[in-house]
């Protein structure tokens, strides 16, 4: 959404702990969507280009 609250877009992503990249272009988050463990994913702020970043045999969460 814009700084004034307009232009809000609902991102249909199952995840937790979202964090915005310093340049405001990407969102990192934790999800169980491809594993039994939480893994870190990243996507563009418009909800496209999702990509898994971690492949641990255990939880990987808390992106910063």
C-alpha angles and dihedrals in degrees: 000000000000121000090258091056096255125122095038114179123197111227111204098212126140104220150102140229098034117193130183120231116246092253092048095237102108141039121213118200143159122251144169093210097115103023144030086247130065111262132183119253133180131204139167116272089252090061098255132116098036114186134177112234104183134051104183123154088232138032118316110184145135102073114198 
